[in-house]
Amino acid sequence: MQANIDAPGISAKGKSLFGISLVAALAGFIFGFDTVVISGADKPIQELWHLTPWQHGFFIMSMALWGTVLGALGGGIPTQKFGRKKVLIWIGILFTVSSFGSALAPDPYTFSFFRFIGGIGIGASSVAAPTYVSEISTASSRGKLVAMYQFNIVFAILIAYISNYLLKGVGGSNDWRWMLGVMAIPSLIYSILVIGIPESPRWLVTKGKDDDARKILSKLGISNADEEIKQIRNAVQHEDNGGKKTPFLSKKHVTILSLAFFIAFFNQFSGINFILYYAPRILESAGLAANDSLKSSITIGGTNLVFTFVGLYFIDRIGRKTLLLIGSIGYIISLAAVAWCFYNHLSAGLLVTFLAMFIASHAIGQGAVIWVFISEIFPNKIRAMGQSFGAGTHWVCAAVITLISPIFIDDKKGVFKDNPWPIFAFFSFMMVLQLIWVLTKVPETKGRALEQIQKDLGIE
């Protein structure tokens, strides 16, 4: 929680923080699985329902992302009003309904409806889960605990790629239904587990429920719960500004709003969702057979997982800003190399190597940092709304990129159907801009209590 109660103030009970954080972060598993599982259904669905590139991009590939936009932008209100835990429970229900519905859909419109439902759950999870974990963590462990949300995302990405590969051909022309349907398993497990976690003590204090907060802090192993509540209460009173409510979109919040916006904007304009969603199609355009492209997708997912461990190890050691710098440089080099491979028609093996380098750069940098950074730069009373703003920006950019991608890479009508090198060159240029932004604007937040970060950024 606070820096001054970090190691000495946590008893053996404090170890339960990890288990509680892990359960909340499991929302990221469904997030990651849902993000990538559609890549295996991409071409089969387009061929089944004879969709144009525009129809395919909107109804099939990007519909879940438009749901995440709604879930992310609207998720801050219920998360702040009703509590983090209640929202996490409803997220599990949405995940489960979406899994069954999309797998059984008889037409593209029903399919898109259930994908949209699941997207709402994903968007809301990107608000509620990081917010919740950041509020129950200690200053020294917050980075790696919140980053478990990202770990679950990338672990699920790998599992989804493996699942798609193993289920290829199992159901004949309907194997995509099995690919999407298996997501019901982790959705149900998450829904059951999340019922058992406590509410966020910080949220309870903001609602005047100090006694409830004290009980939970004691169960979490915080020995000086009264002092912890006092510090949270003092921070909340500063945020109240003498009874004058400061609007969320105010001049006072310009700095933190811009930080949340740009880290989310650059995250998507690295091309990460473009590559994850269309990995098999991209690899096929490089000359790999359909089954080989699914195998290579597993390589991408495995690289993502391994280097996410690296990011988790270093995020509380060398800090958020340093990881963003390392990731930015890796982005620039790898994306430029992928563009070069396509431009010169080099071997698919070399292309996969540079794509793996791109994924490693993302896992160490933006992937490890984004949800941690957004969750910790906003004050207690507007943290859920701030997380909603950052996540909403992320998902709007992701949805737009996914929607228009078939226009550029469609096998028959795509602008760059013969050679997509300009797309990767563009993403590389955007990462040059990110590097400049990180160097000039991003503060370091590692090792600071949430209330101290609030003071450091001038929000009192």
Secondary structure, DSSP 8 states (H G I E B T S, - for coil): --GGGTTTTB-GGGGHHHHHHHHHHTHHHHHHHHHHHHHHHHHHHHHHHT--HHHIIIIIISHHHHHHHHHHHHHHHHHHHT-HHHHHHHHHHHHHHHHHHHHH-SSHHHHHHHHHHHHHHHHHHHHHHHHHHHHHS-TTTHHHHHHHHHHHHHHHHHHHHHHHHHHTTTTGGGHHHHHHHTTHHHHHHHHHHHTTS---HHHHHHTT-HHHHHHHHHHTTBTTHHHHHHHHHHHHHHHHTTT----SSSGGGHHHHHHHHHHHHHHHTTTHHHHHHHHHHHHHHTT--HHHHHHHHHHHHHHHHHHHHHHHHHTTTT-HHHHHHHHHHHHHHHHHHHHHHHHTT--HHHHHHHHHHHHHHHHHTHHHHHHHHHHHHS-GGGHHHHHHHHHHHHHHHHHHHHHHHHHHH-TTT-TTSS--HHHHHHHHHHHHHHHHHHHHH----TT--HHHHHHHTT--
